[in-house]
Amino acid sequence: MFPCLQKSPFSELVLFAAEFLAAAFFAVGFLAAAFFAVDFLAAVFLLADFFAVCFLATAMGCLALVYRVHPQYR
């Protein structure tokens, strides 16, 4: 499925980076949307950005989850 993530010295580092970036994207997107919510136009643009960032974070989180539970990568 993801041959580059099979057991290697860097597989845990790649997994940690994916999980960390997913959490960071959620946090930054949420804070930015909350901080600029007073300006309607900025809020509209930031809301779109927030959903894009959440999609990216969800994709990275799913990749990390698949890697954690898939028997091929244990």
C-alpha positions, 0 to 999 in steps of 0.5 A: 500500500505505502511501500516507502513506509514499511519497517525502516528506521524512519517509519516512526519519525514519518508517522510522528510527523504526520500526526503532529502536522495534522494536530498543528493544522487543526489548531492553526486553522481553528485559531485563525478562524476564531481570531479573524471572525470579527471581520466578515469578509476575512471570516469567509476566506478563513472559513474556506481556508479552515475547511481546506486545512481540516481536509489536509489534516484529516488526510494526514491523520488517516494516513497515520491511522492506516499505518498504525493499524494495518498489519502489513506495517507493524 
